[in-house]
């Protein structure tokens, strides 16, 4: 789960230019980082330019799906209804 070898993703770099462990950046600017909060290990997903995550997801496939939806809706925050349509749990 800690490897995230997907097209369009790269290791996120610190200001010093070193790779941040368990943190990846999509070419569109979204960031995904492996976290244990809240609950079990999952990925925290942050929009470009934001500081706080807008979603916590369990797999890279879910990350790509939610980013696609988020981009489609012009960065409109996802609602519980959006998750129901995707058959995911918020």
C-alpha positions, 0 to 999 in steps of 0.5 A, a space after each residue: 500500500 505504501 508504493 503508489 506507482 501510477 502514471 501521472 503521480 510523482 513523489 512530492 518534494 519538500 522545500 529542500 528538494 527531498 522526497 517526502 515519505 509516503 506522499 505523492 503529487 498528481 500532475 494536476 496538483 492534487 496530493 495524496 499522503 498515507 496516514 493513519 488518521 482517522 482510523 486505519 491506514 488510508 490516503 488523505 487527498 488534498 486539492 491543489 493549493 489547499 492545506 487540509 484534505 478533502 477526502 480520506 480513501 483506502 486505495 489508489 483506484 478510489 483516489 483517482 476516481 474521486 479526483 476525476 469527479 472533483 475536477 469534473 465538478 470544478 473543485 466543488 466539495 464532494 457531498 455524501 450524495 456524491 459518495 452514494 452515487 460512486 458507491 463509496 463511504 464518506 
